[in-house]
């Protein structure tokens, strides 16, 4: 009889994979303007546009002329 050293089985063997993202991850990806990918399979979940939003847009006020 061989002795099993006992590595636990991964949970992916018993549960089907579903891609999901936490609201925190979505907010970070939106702020940094990077694509949101699934952590376990690498599938692209949300694509953000390539153009960058200005962080501090110039302010034009009439009294500052």
PDB file of N, H, CA, C and O in Angstrom:
ATOM      1  N   UNK A   1       0.847  -1.178   0.000  1.00  0.00           N
ATOM      2  CA  UNK A   1       0.000   0.000   0.000  1.00  0.00           C
ATOM      3  C   UNK A   1       0.897   1.247   0.000  1.00  0.00           C
ATOM      4  O   UNK A   1       1.750   1.412   0.872  1.00  0.00           O
ATOM      5  N   UNK A   2       0.687   2.114  -0.987  1.00  0.00           N
ATOM      6  H   UNK A   2      -0.006   1.980  -1.695  1.00  0.00           H
ATOM      7  CA  UNK A   2       1.507   3.328  -1.065  1.00  0.00           C
ATOM      8  C   UNK A   2       0.910   4.394  -0.151  1.00  0.00           C
ATOM      9  O   UNK A   2      -0.304   4.474   0.038  1.00  0.00           O
ATOM     10  N   UNK A   3       1.770   5.182   0.390  1.00  0.00           N
ATOM     11  H   UNK A   3       2.757   5.117   0.237  1.00  0.00           H
ATOM     12  CA  UNK A   3       1.322   6.264   1.274  1.00  0.00           C
ATOM     13  C   UNK A   3       1.129   7.527   0.451  1.00  0.00           C
ATOM     14  O   UNK A   3       2.006   7.928  -0.314  1.00  0.00           O
ATOM     15  N   UNK A   4      -0.003   8.128   0.615  1.00  0.00           N
ATOM     16  H   UNK A   4      -0.716   7.802   1.236  1.00  0.00           H
ATOM     17  CA  UNK A   4      -0.330   9.360  -0.098  1.00  0.00           C
ATOM     18  C   UNK A   4       0.104  10.533   0.764  1.00  0.00           C
ATOM     19  O   UNK A   4      -0.229  10.602   1.947  1.00  0.00           O
ATOM     20  N   UNK A   5       0.868  11.477   0.152  1.00  0.00           N
ATOM     21  H   UNK A   5       1.139  11.421  -0.809  1.00  0.00           H
ATOM     22  CA  UNK A   5       1.346  12.605   0.950  1.00  0.00           C
ATOM     23  C   UNK A   5       0.280  13.669   1.131  1.00  0.00           C
ATOM     24  O   UNK A   5       0.440  14.556   1.969  1.00  0.00           O
ATOM     25  N   UNK A   6      -0.798  13.607   0.375  1.00  0.00           N
ATOM     26  H   UNK A   6      -0.929  12.887  -0.306  1.00  0.00           H
ATOM     27  CA  UNK A   6      -1.987  14.412   0.639  1.00  0.00           C
ATOM     28  C   UNK A   6      -1.995  15.844   0.186  1.00  0.00           C
ATOM     29  O   UNK A   6      -2.099  16.747   1.017  1.00  0.00           O
ATOM     30  N   UNK A   7      -1.889  16.088  -1.109  1.00  0.00           N
ATOM     31  H   UNK A   7      -1.805  15.355  -1.784  1.00  0.00           H
ATOM     32  CA  UNK A   7      -2.106  17.432  -1.599  1.00  0.00           C
ATOM     33  C   UNK A   7      -3.608  17.624  -1.768  1.00  0.00           C
ATOM     34  O   UNK A   7      -4.279  16.737  -2.294  1.00  0.00           O
ATOM     35  N   UNK A   8      -4.154  18.762  -1.333  1.00  0.00           N
ATOM     36  H   UNK A   8      -3.608  19.483  -0.905  1.00  0.00           H
ATOM     37  CA  UNK A   8      -5.606  18.964  -1.485  1.00  0.00           C
ATOM     38  C   UNK A   8      -5.964  19.180  -2.957  1.00  0.00           C
ATOM     39  O   UNK A   8      -5.185  19.738  -3.730  1.00  0.00           O
ATOM     40  N   UNK A   9      -7.136  18.734  -3.312  1.00  0.00           N
ATOM     41  H   UNK A   9      -7.769  18.281  -2.684  1.00  0.00           H
ATOM     42  CA  UNK A   9      -7.611  18.905  -4.679  1.00  0.00           C
ATOM     43  C   UNK A   9      -8.083  20.337  -4.884  1.00  0.00           C
ATOM     44  O   UNK A   9      -8.694  20.918  -3.986  1.00  0.00           O
ATOM     45  N   UNK A  10      -7.810  20.921  -6.057  1.00  0.00           N
ATOM     46  H   UNK A  10      -7.314  20.450  -6.786  1.00  0.00           H
ATOM     47  CA  UNK A  10      -8.261  22.297  -6.305  1.00  0.00           C
ATOM     48  C   UNK A  10      -9.782  22.358  -6.423  1.00  0.00           C
ATOM     49  O   UNK A  10     -10.418  21.412  -6.887  1.00  0.00           O
ATOM     50  N   UNK A  11     -10.345  23.464  -6.004  1.00  0.00           N
ATOM     51  H   UNK A  11      -9.828  24.233  -5.627  1.00  0.00           H
ATOM     52  CA  UNK A  11     -11.801  23.625  -6.041  1.00  0.00           C
ATOM     53  C   UNK A  11     -12.329  23.694  -7.463  1.00  0.00           C
ATOM     54  O   UNK A  11     -13.511  23.434  -7.689  1.00  0.00           O
ATOM     55  N   UNK A  12     -11.467  24.045  -8.449  1.00  0.00           N
ATOM     56  H   UNK A  12     -10.507  24.256  -8.267  1.00  0.00           H
ATOM     57  CA  UNK A  12     -11.910  24.129  -9.837  1.00  0.00           C
ATOM     58  C   UNK A  12     -12.357  22.767 -10.372  1.00  0.00           C
ATOM     59  O   UNK A  12     -13.098  22.697 -11.352  1.00  0.00           O
ATOM     60  N   UNK A  13     -11.912  21.696  -9.733  1.00  0.00           N
ATOM     61  H   UNK A  13     -11.310  21.752  -8.937  1.00  0.00           H
ATOM     62  CA  UNK A  13     -12.320  20.374 -10.184  1.00  0.00           C
ATOM     63  C   UNK A  13     -13.793  20.103  -9.891  1.00  0.00           C
ATOM     64  O   UNK A  13     -14.419  19.300 -10.583  1.00  0.00           O
ATOM     65  N   UNK A  14     -14.349  20.752  -8.889  1.00  0.00           N
ATOM     66  H   UNK A  14     -13.840  21.405  -8.327  1.00  0.00           H
ATOM     67  CA  UNK A  14     -15.708  20.464  -8.450  1.00  0.00           C
ATOM     68  C   UNK A  14     -16.710  21.562  -8.799  1.00  0.00           C
ATOM     69  O   UNK A  14     -17.916  21.317  -8.806  1.00  0.00           O
ATOM     70  N   UNK A  15     -16.225  22.763  -9.086  1.00  0.00           N
ATOM     71  H   UNK A  15     -15.245  22.962  -9.080  1.00  0.00           H
ATOM     72  CA  UNK A  15     -17.111  23.889  -9.384  1.00  0.00           C
ATOM     73  C   UNK A  15     -16.789  24.424 -10.771  1.00  0.00           C
ATOM     74  O   UNK A  15     -15.618  24.632 -11.090  1.00  0.00           O
ATOM     75  N   UNK A  16     -17.795  24.651 -11.599  1.00  0.00           N
ATOM     76  H   UNK A  16     -18.746  24.481 -11.341  1.00  0.00           H
ATOM     77  CA  UNK A  16     -17.527  25.212 -12.925  1.00  0.00           C
ATOM     78  C   UNK A  16     -17.024  26.650 -12.796  1.00  0.00           C
ATOM     79  O   UNK A  16     -17.419  27.377 -11.884  1.00  0.00           O
ATOM     80  N   UNK A  17     -16.164  27.043 -13.702  1.00  0.00           N
ATOM     81  H   UNK A  17     -15.843  26.453 -14.442  1.00  0.00           H
ATOM     82  CA  UNK A  17     -15.574  28.387 -13.664  1.00  0.00           C
ATOM     83  C   UNK A  17     -16.567  29.417 -14.194  1.00  0.00           C
ATOM     84  O   UNK A  17     -17.198  29.216 -15.231  1.00  0.00           O
ATOM     85  N   UNK A  18     -16.690  30.510 -13.470  1.00  0.00           N
ATOM     86  H   UNK A  18     -16.177  30.673 -12.627  1.00  0.00           H
ATOM     87  CA  UNK A  18     -17.495  31.643 -13.918  1.00  0.00           C
ATOM     88  C   UNK A  18     -16.644  32.891 -13.757  1.00  0.00           C
ATOM     89  O   UNK A  18     -16.134  33.169 -12.672  1.00  0.00           O
ATOM     90  N   UNK A  19     -16.495  33.634 -14.831  1.00  0.00           N
ATOM     91  H   UNK A  19     -16.910  33.408 -15.712  1.00  0.00           H
ATOM     92  CA  UNK A  19     -15.709  34.867 -14.782  1.00  0.00           C
ATOM     93  C   UNK A  19     -16.523  35.947 -14.073  1.00  0.00           C
ATOM     94  O   UNK A  19     -17.669  36.213 -14.436  1.00  0.00           O
ATOM     95  N   UNK A  20     -15.923  36.562 -13.066  1.00  0.00           N
ATOM     96  H   UNK A  20     -14.992  36.346 -12.771  1.00  0.00           H
ATOM     97  CA  UNK A  20     -16.570  37.668 -12.379  1.00  0.00           C
ATOM     98  C   UNK A  20     -15.497  38.612 -11.861  1.00  0.00           C
ATOM     99  O   UNK A  20     -14.341  38.225 -11.691  1.00  0.00           O
ATOM    100  N   UNK A  21     -15.887  39.832 -11.617  1.00  0.00           N
ATOM    101  H   UNK A  21     -16.826  40.147 -11.755  1.00  0.00           H
ATOM    102  CA  UNK A  21     -14.963  40.836 -11.099  1.00  0.00           C
ATOM    103  C   UNK A  21     -15.623  41.554  -9.937  1.00  0.00           C
ATOM    104  O   UNK A  21     -16.822  41.831  -9.955  1.00  0.00           O
ATOM    105  N   UNK A  22     -14.837  41.845  -8.948  1.00  0.00           N
ATOM    106  H   UNK A  22     -13.862  41.620  -8.933  1.00  0.00           H
ATOM    107  CA  UNK A  22     -15.321  42.605  -7.805  1.00  0.00           C
ATOM    108  C   UNK A  22     -15.444  44.076  -8.186  1.00  0.00           C
ATOM    109  O   UNK A  22     -14.731  44.537  -9.077  1.00  0.00           O
ATOM    110  N   UNK A  23     -16.325  44.817  -7.537  1.00  0.00           N
ATOM    111  H   UNK A  23     -16.904  44.442  -6.813  1.00  0.00           H
ATOM    112  CA  UNK A  23     -16.460  46.246  -7.856  1.00  0.00           C
ATOM    113  C   UNK A  23     -15.145  47.010  -7.676  1.00  0.00           C
ATOM    114  O   UNK A  23     -14.872  47.963  -8.406  1.00  0.00           O
ATOM    115  N   UNK A  24     -14.345  46.592  -6.713  1.00  0.00           N
ATOM    116  H   UNK A  24     -14.568  45.818  -6.120  1.00  0.00           H
ATOM    117  CA  UNK A  24     -13.049  47.232  -6.486  1.00  0.00           C
ATOM    118  C   UNK A  24     -12.133  47.053  -7.695  1.00  0.00           C
ATOM    119  O   UNK A  24     -11.443  47.992  -8.094  1.00  0.00           O
ATOM    120  N   UNK A  25     -12.121  45.854  -8.281  1.00  0.00           N
ATOM    121  H   UNK A  25     -12.681  45.091  -7.958  1.00  0.00           H
ATOM    122  CA  UNK A  25     -11.290  45.588  -9.452  1.00  0.00           C
ATOM    123  C   UNK A  25     -11.779  46.386 -10.657  1.00  0.00           C
ATOM    124  O   UNK A  25     -10.972  46.899 -11.433  1.00  0.00           O
ATOM    125  N   UNK A  26     -13.105  46.492 -10.816  1.00  0.00           N
ATOM    126  H   UNK A  26     -13.760  46.075 -10.185  1.00  0.00           H
ATOM    127  CA  UNK A  26     -13.663  47.263 -11.923  1.00  0.00           C
ATOM    128  C   UNK A  26     -13.295  48.736 -11.800  1.00  0.00           C
ATOM    129  O   UNK A  26     -12.965  49.379 -12.796  1.00  0.00           O
ATOM    130  N   UNK A  27     -13.350  49.270 -10.589  1.00  0.00           N
ATOM    131  H   UNK A  27     -13.618  48.748  -9.780  1.00  0.00           H
ATOM    132  CA  UNK A  27     -13.020  50.680 -10.375  1.00  0.00           C
ATOM    133  C   UNK A  27     -11.540  50.940 -10.651  1.00  0.00           C
ATOM    134  O   UNK A  27     -11.191  51.965 -11.237  1.00  0.00           O
ATOM    135  N   UNK A  28     -10.673  50.026 -10.237  1.00  0.00           N
ATOM    136  H   UNK A  28     -10.956  49.193  -9.761  1.00  0.00           H
ATOM    137  CA  UNK A  28      -9.237  50.199 -10.470  1.00  0.00           C
ATOM    138  C   UNK A  28      -8.938  50.165 -11.962  1.00  0.00           C
ATOM    139  O   UNK A  28      -8.174  50.992 -12.460  1.00  0.00           O
ATOM    140  N   UNK A  29      -9.532  49.221 -12.677  1.00  0.00           N
ATOM    141  H   UNK A  29     -10.153  48.549 -12.272  1.00  0.00           H
ATOM    142  CA  UNK A  29      -9.299  49.111 -14.116  1.00  0.00           C
ATOM    143  C   UNK A  29      -9.842  50.323 -14.864  1.00  0.00           C
ATOM    144  O   UNK A  29      -9.242  50.768 -15.843  1.00  0.00           O
ATOM    145  N   UNK A  30     -10.966  50.856 -14.413  1.00  0.00           N
ATOM    146  H   UNK A  30     -11.453  50.495 -13.618  1.00  0.00           H
ATOM    147  CA  UNK A  30     -11.524  52.042 -15.057  1.00  0.00           C
ATOM    148  C   UNK A  30     -10.648  53.265 -14.778  1.00  0.00           C
ATOM    149  O   UNK A  30     -10.435  54.090 -15.667  1.00  0.00           O
ATOM    150  N   UNK A  31     -10.148  53.383 -13.565  1.00  0.00           N
ATOM    151  H   UNK A  31     -10.321  52.712 -12.844  1.00  0.00           H
ATOM    152  CA  UNK A  31      -9.300  54.519 -13.213  1.00  0.00           C
ATOM    153  C   UNK A  31      -7.985  54.486 -13.986  1.00  0.00           C
ATOM    154  O   UNK A  31      -7.523  55.517 -14.474  1.00  0.00           O
ATOM    155  N   UNK A  32      -7.384  53.306 -14.098  1.00  0.00           N
ATOM    156  H   UNK A  32      -7.759  52.468 -13.701  1.00  0.00           H
ATOM    157  CA  UNK A  32      -6.104  53.179 -14.796  1.00  0.00           C
ATOM    158  C   UNK A  32      -6.259  52.997 -16.301  1.00  0.00           C
ATOM    159  O   UNK A  32      -5.266  52.970 -17.027  1.00  0.00           O
ATOM    160  N   UNK A  33      -7.511  52.871 -16.781  1.00  0.00           N
ATOM    161  H   UNK A  33      -8.318  52.893 -16.191  1.00  0.00           H
ATOM    162  CA  UNK A  33      -7.810  52.687 -18.193  1.00  0.00           C
ATOM    163  C   UNK A  33      -7.100  51.459 -18.761  1.00  0.00           C
ATOM    164  O   UNK A  33      -6.480  51.523 -19.823  1.00  0.00           O
ATOM    165  N   UNK A  34      -7.202  50.342 -18.039  1.00  0.00           N
ATOM    166  H   UNK A  34      -7.706  50.290 -17.177  1.00  0.00           H
ATOM    167  CA  UNK A  34      -6.651  49.080 -18.511  1.00  0.00           C
ATOM    168  C   UNK A  34      -7.790  48.088 -18.664  1.00  0.00           C
ATOM    169  O   UNK A  34      -8.835  48.229 -18.028  1.00  0.00           O
ATOM    170  N   UNK A  35      -7.588  47.089 -19.504  1.00  0.00           N
ATOM    171  H   UNK A  35      -6.739  46.975 -20.020  1.00  0.00           H
ATOM    172  CA  UNK A  35      -8.624  46.084 -19.741  1.00  0.00           C
ATOM    173  C   UNK A  35      -8.782  45.195 -18.516  1.00  0.00           C
ATOM    174  O   UNK A  35      -7.810  44.886 -17.827  1.00  0.00           O
ATOM    175  N   UNK A  36     -10.009  44.792 -18.258  1.00  0.00           N
ATOM    176  H   UNK A  36     -10.798  45.042 -18.818  1.00  0.00           H
ATOM    177  CA  UNK A  36     -10.318  43.928 -17.125  1.00  0.00           C
ATOM    178  C   UNK A  36     -10.310  42.485 -17.591  1.00  0.00           C
ATOM    179  O   UNK A  36     -11.070  42.111 -18.484  1.00  0.00           O
ATOM    180  N   UNK A  37      -9.446  41.669 -16.985  1.00  0.00           N
ATOM    181  H   UNK A  37      -8.829  41.972 -16.259  1.00  0.00           H
ATOM    182  CA  UNK A  37      -9.317  40.261 -17.347  1.00  0.00           C
ATOM    183  C   UNK A  37      -9.639  39.390 -16.148  1.00  0.00           C
ATOM    184  O   UNK A  37      -9.478  39.803 -15.000  1.00  0.00           O
ATOM    185  N   UNK A  38     -10.097  38.175 -16.431  1.00  0.00           N
ATOM    186  H   UNK A  38     -10.228  37.839 -17.364  1.00  0.00           H
ATOM    187  CA  UNK A  38     -10.373  37.196 -15.388  1.00  0.00           C
ATOM    188  C   UNK A  38      -9.047  36.727 -14.795  1.00  0.00           C
ATOM    189  O   UNK A  38      -8.081  36.512 -15.526  1.00  0.00           O
ATOM    190  N   UNK A  39      -9.000  36.569 -13.469  1.00  0.00           N
ATOM    191  H   UNK A  39      -9.786  36.744 -12.876  1.00  0.00           H
ATOM    192  CA  UNK A  39      -7.755  36.177 -12.815  1.00  0.00           C
ATOM    193  C   UNK A  39      -7.396  34.719 -13.058  1.00  0.00           C
ATOM    194  O   UNK A  39      -6.215  34.375 -13.113  1.00  0.00           O
ATOM    195  N   UNK A  40      -8.386  33.870 -13.201  1.00  0.00           N
ATOM    196  H   UNK A  40      -9.345  34.150 -13.156  1.00  0.00           H
ATOM    197  CA  UNK A  40      -8.062  32.452 -13.309  1.00  0.00           C
ATOM    198  C   UNK A  40      -7.876  31.991 -14.751  1.00  0.00           C
ATOM    199  O   UNK A  40      -7.012  31.152 -15.005  1.00  0.00           O
ATOM    200  N   UNK A  41      -8.650  32.507 -15.704  1.00  0.00           N
ATOM    201  H   UNK A  41      -9.352  33.189 -15.497  1.00  0.00           H
ATOM    202  CA  UNK A  41      -8.514  32.017 -17.080  1.00  0.00           C
ATOM    203  C   UNK A  41      -7.900  33.039 -18.029  1.00  0.00           C
ATOM    204  O   UNK A  41      -7.485  32.670 -19.128  1.00  0.00           O
ATOM    205  N   UNK A  42      -7.829  34.313 -17.642  1.00  0.00           N
ATOM    206  H   UNK A  42      -8.166  34.612 -16.749  1.00  0.00           H
ATOM    207  CA  UNK A  42      -7.223  35.334 -18.492  1.00  0.00           C
ATOM    208  C   UNK A  42      -8.131  35.871 -19.586  1.00  0.00           C
ATOM    209  O   UNK A  42      -7.673  36.608 -20.459  1.00  0.00           O
ATOM    210  N   UNK A  43      -9.413  35.517 -19.553  1.00  0.00           N
ATOM    211  H   UNK A  43      -9.785  34.918 -18.843  1.00  0.00           H
ATOM    212  CA  UNK A  43     -10.364  35.976 -20.563  1.00  0.00           C
ATOM    213  C   UNK A  43     -10.652  37.467 -20.367  1.00  0.00           C
ATOM    214  O   UNK A  43     -10.818  37.933 -19.240  1.00  0.00           O
ATOM    215  N   UNK A  44     -10.708  38.204 -21.474  1.00  0.00           N
ATOM    216  H   UNK A  44     -10.573  37.826 -22.390  1.00  0.00           H
ATOM    217  CA  UNK A  44     -11.005  39.629 -21.439  1.00  0.00           C
ATOM    218  C   UNK A  44     -12.473  39.825 -21.084  1.00  0.00           C
ATOM    219  O   UNK A  44     -13.356  39.350 -21.799  1.00  0.00           O
ATOM    220  N   UNK A  45     -12.739  40.527 -19.977  1.00  0.00           N
ATOM    221  H   UNK A  45     -12.022  40.913 -19.396  1.00  0.00           H
ATOM    222  CA  UNK A  45     -14.117  40.720 -19.532  1.00  0.00           C
ATOM    223  C   UNK A  45     -14.661  42.083 -19.916  1.00  0.00           C
ATOM    224  O   UNK A  45     -15.841  42.207 -20.243  1.00  0.00           O
ATOM    225  N   UNK A  46     -13.818  43.111 -19.881  1.00  0.00           N
ATOM    226  H   UNK A  46     -12.859  43.011 -19.614  1.00  0.00           H
ATOM    227  CA  UNK A  46     -14.266  44.458 -20.215  1.00  0.00           C
ATOM    228  C   UNK A  46     -13.108  45.208 -20.850  1.00  0.00           C
ATOM    229  O   UNK A  46     -11.998  45.227 -20.318  1.00  0.00           O
ATOM    230  N   UNK A  47     -13.381  45.830 -21.998  1.00  0.00           N
ATOM    231  H   UNK A  47     -14.283  45.815 -22.430  1.00  0.00           H
ATOM    232  CA  UNK A  47     -12.348  46.568 -22.722  1.00  0.00           C
ATOM    233  C   UNK A  47     -12.604  48.070 -22.552  1.00  0.00           C
ATOM    234  O   UNK A  47     -13.731  48.542 -22.700  1.00  0.00           O
ATOM    235  N   UNK A  48     -11.558  48.791 -22.245  1.00  0.00           N
ATOM    236  H   UNK A  48     -10.642  48.408 -22.126  1.00  0.00           H
ATOM    237  CA  UNK A  48     -11.662  50.233 -22.089  1.00  0.00           C
ATOM    238  C   UNK A  48     -11.061  50.904 -23.314  1.00  0.00           C
ATOM    239  O   UNK A  48     -10.151  50.354 -23.934  1.00  0.00           O
ATOM    240  N   UNK A  49     -11.555  52.082 -23.671  1.00  0.00           N
ATOM    241  H   UNK A  49     -12.294  52.529 -23.167  1.00  0.00           H
ATOM    242  CA  UNK A  49     -11.036  52.762 -24.867  1.00  0.00           C
ATOM    243  C   UNK A  49      -9.568  53.150 -24.686  1.00  0.00           C
ATOM    244  O   UNK A  49      -9.080  53.315 -23.567  1.00  0.00           O
ATOM    245  N   UNK A  50      -8.879  53.289 -25.825  1.00  0.00           N
ATOM    246  H   UNK A  50      -9.275  53.155 -26.733  1.00  0.00           H
ATOM    247  CA  UNK A  50      -7.446  53.577 -25.800  1.00  0.00           C
ATOM    248  C   UNK A  50      -7.132  55.013 -25.390  1.00  0.00           C
ATOM    249  O   UNK A  50      -6.087  55.267 -24.792  1.00  0.00           O
ATOM    250  N   UNK A  51      -8.027  55.961 -25.704  1.00  0.00           N
ATOM    251  H   UNK A  51      -8.876  55.755 -26.189  1.00  0.00           H
ATOM    252  CA  UNK A  51      -7.711  57.359 -25.379  1.00  0.00           C
ATOM    253  C   UNK A  51      -7.734  57.570 -23.867  1.00  0.00           C
ATOM    254  O   UNK A  51      -8.580  57.028 -23.156  1.00  0.00           O
ATOM    255  N   UNK A  52      -6.809  58.349 -23.414  1.00  0.00           N
ATOM    256  H   UNK A  52      -6.121  58.789 -23.992  1.00  0.00           H
ATOM    257  CA  UNK A  52      -6.681  58.609 -21.981  1.00  0.00           C
ATOM    258  C   UNK A  52      -7.515  59.830 -21.605  1.00  0.00           C
ATOM    259  O   UNK A  52      -7.619  60.789 -22.370  1.00  0.00           O
ATOM    260  N   UNK A  53      -8.100  59.778 -20.427  1.00  0.00           N
ATOM    261  H   UNK A  53      -8.016  59.000 -19.805  1.00  0.00           H
ATOM    262  CA  UNK A  53      -8.824  60.925 -19.900  1.00  0.00           C
ATOM    263  C   UNK A  53      -7.812  61.851 -19.236  1.00  0.00           C
ATOM    264  O   UNK A  53      -6.901  61.376 -18.557  1.00  0.00           O
ATOM    265  N   UNK A  54      -7.953  63.158 -19.416  1.00  0.00           N
ATOM    266  H   UNK A  54      -8.693  63.544 -19.967  1.00  0.00           H
ATOM    267  CA  UNK A  54      -7.024  64.066 -18.730  1.00  0.00           C
ATOM    268  C   UNK A  54      -7.262  64.015 -17.218  1.00  0.00           C
ATOM    269  O   UNK A  54      -8.400  64.083 -16.754  1.00  0.00           O
ATOM    270  N   UNK A  55      -6.183  63.895 -16.471  1.00  0.00           N
ATOM    271  H   UNK A  55      -5.259  63.840 -16.848  1.00  0.00           H
ATOM    272  CA  UNK A  55      -6.310  63.791 -15.024  1.00  0.00           C
ATOM    273  C   UNK A  55      -6.728  65.147 -14.444  1.00  0.00           C
ATOM    274  O   UNK A  55      -7.683  65.228 -13.672  1.00  0.00           O
ATOM    275  N   UNK A  56      -6.019  66.197 -14.814  1.00  0.00           N
ATOM    276  H   UNK A  56      -5.242  66.132 -15.442  1.00  0.00           H
ATOM    277  CA  UNK A  56      -6.357  67.546 -14.367  1.00  0.00           C
ATOM    278  C   UNK A  56      -6.552  68.418 -15.606  1.00  0.00           C
ATOM    279  O   UNK A  56      -5.596  69.028 -16.085  1.00  0.00           O
ATOM    280  N   UNK A  57      -7.775  68.486 -16.129  1.00  0.00           N
ATOM    281  H   UNK A  57      -8.552  67.991 -15.740  1.00  0.00           H
ATOM    282  CA  UNK A  57      -7.985  69.296 -17.329  1.00  0.00           C
ATOM    283  C   UNK A  57      -7.773  70.776 -17.004  1.00  0.00           C
ATOM    284  O   UNK A  57      -8.029  71.205 -15.879  1.00  0.00           O
ATOM    285  N   UNK A  58      -7.310  71.552 -17.975  1.00  0.00           N
ATOM    286  H   UNK A  58      -7.102  71.204 -18.889  1.00  0.00           H
ATOM    287  CA  UNK A  58      -7.103  72.980 -17.714  1.00  0.00           C
ATOM    288  C   UNK A  58      -8.424  73.684 -17.436  1.00  0.00           C
ATOM    289  O   UNK A  58      -9.447  73.394 -18.057  1.00  0.00           O
ATOM    290  N   UNK A  59      -8.379  74.595 -16.509  1.00  0.00           N
ATOM    291  H   UNK A  59      -7.548  74.830 -16.005  1.00  0.00           H
ATOM    292  CA  UNK A  59      -9.573  75.344 -16.110  1.00  0.00           C
ATOM    293  C   UNK A  59      -9.511  76.714 -16.759  1.00  0.00           C
ATOM    294  O   UNK A  59      -8.537  77.449 -16.599  1.00  0.00           O
ATOM    295  N   UNK A  60     -10.566  77.049 -17.495  1.00  0.00           N
ATOM    296  H   UNK A  60     -11.357  76.452 -17.625  1.00  0.00           H
ATOM    297  CA  UNK A  60     -10.644  78.356 -18.144  1.00  0.00           C
ATOM    298  C   UNK A  60     -11.717  79.168 -17.441  1.00  0.00           C
ATOM    299  O   UNK A  60     -12.910  78.886 -17.555  1.00  0.00           O
ATOM    300  N   UNK A  61     -11.276  80.169 -16.721  1.00  0.00           N
ATOM    301  H   UNK A  61     -10.307  80.398 -16.628  1.00  0.00           H
ATOM    302  CA  UNK A  61     -12.217  81.044 -16.001  1.00  0.00           C
ATOM    303  C   UNK A  61     -12.067  82.461 -16.569  1.00  0.00           C
ATOM    304  O   UNK A  61     -10.980  82.891 -16.954  1.00  0.00           O
ATOM    305  N   UNK A  62     -13.175  83.148 -16.604  1.00  0.00           N
ATOM    306  H   UNK A  62     -14.058  82.798 -16.291  1.00  0.00           H
ATOM    307  CA  UNK A  62     -13.165  84.489 -17.229  1.00  0.00           C
ATOM    308  C   UNK A  62     -12.356  85.487 -16.402  1.00  0.00           C
ATOM    309  O   UNK A  62     -11.763  86.398 -16.979  1.00  0.00           O
ATOM    310  N   UNK A  63     -12.310  85.356 -15.108  1.00  0.00           N
ATOM    311  H   UNK A  63     -12.792  84.616 -14.639  1.00  0.00           H
ATOM    312  CA  UNK A  63     -11.606  86.325 -14.274  1.00  0.00           C
ATOM    313  C   UNK A  63     -10.100  86.056 -14.216  1.00  0.00           C
ATOM    314  O   UNK A  63      -9.371  86.850 -13.622  1.00  0.00           O
ATOM    315  N   UNK A  64      -9.609  84.963 -14.814  1.00  0.00           N
ATOM    316  H   UNK A  64     -10.201  84.318 -15.297  1.00  0.00           H
ATOM    317  CA  UNK A  64      -8.183  84.649 -14.764  1.00  0.00           C
ATOM    318  C   UNK A  64      -7.428  85.194 -15.984  1.00  0.00           C
ATOM    319  O   UNK A  64      -6.231  84.933 -16.108  1.00  0.00           O
ATOM    320  N   UNK A  65      -8.073  85.935 -16.883  1.00  0.00           N
ATOM    321  H   UNK A  65      -9.045  86.147 -16.783  1.00  0.00           H
ATOM    322  CA  UNK A  65      -7.420  86.440 -18.095  1.00  0.00           C
ATOM    323  C   UNK A  65      -6.405  87.430 -17.805  1.00  0.00           C
ATOM    324  O   UNK A  65      -5.768  87.948 -18.723  1.00  0.00           O
TER     325      UNK A  65
END
